[in-house]
């Protein structure tokens, strides 16, 4: 999800910036994984409602994928499954007795509630938090904001545990800040990294080394050492007159994205905010990562991802070409190279097919 911080935030040439690998964090499928169709606007979730789940097989599949990433020399970690069923929620809702009595009663009286408090949705680490590396923050620290996930009840149970897990995994408070989630009331819905992409210029990024032994850090990319541009995507605009989706909710609020950029001390010159197309949200694009994915100097995007898309991509390319500002510096850093943008046309892959296949948020 993010790189370990640099020692300070002062301006240095690219040649003297420390090599900082990017750590990838995955979630692990929990033993209560089920297909309950709890997520309004998630077409795939609803289509699979009632299907038979295989939590053990799913967890092993995820671990196999993590092993493959680690074998390439990319630092790989994981966030553990959260407590499920979430009995504290059931007790807060008035159910009492021994654990098994509580679960038996809820299963009988409110089976949908039992499915919600048993959901293994914390497996989706893209919704765990938004992270900013120290090289992009004015205070020279890594910043995490756990997503409040307030749009769906079953996901709103996750943020406190996610924050605790991140604080335990990154305990150095001098170099890492784990913020509280944004307020869960008002126009501050936040769904995490699924609506955030960090990009850097291609010519400055070091070439990919040959793959080393499993788990070796020598093969890791260190584009995280370079100042980046932060691309935030939202569905609900501050402007109340802006067209909105009519079928499904817009989960990410513009106010939330801008609040995260401020609290992470990102220079405004290194951030861009874009709005999802309401029509695409209504077709099941509930997060930006369903229709767009980016890493380092590459952005793969469907032509129906954003409102005023040509202007958005032109501005994004310009920001990445400029290189933004190094944290702590008021001076722009000229760079060579450019952002590579690959646009998938609707006559090649429709929005419906992008949603159905999860092409963009597969790895």
PyMOL commands that set and color helices and strands:
alter all, ss='L'
color gray80, all
select helices_A, chain A and resi 14-16+43-47+55-71+87-92+99-109+111-117+121-123+125-127+134-136+153-156+159-169+192-195+217-219+223-225+254-263+268-270+278-281+288-290+309-322+351-357
alter helices_A, ss='H'
color red, helices_A
select strands_A, chain A and resi 2-3+22-27+76-79+129-132+142-146+176-179+196-199+229-234+271-275+292-295+298-302+340-344
alter strands_A, ss='S'
color yellow, strands_A
deselect
rebuild
show_as cartoon
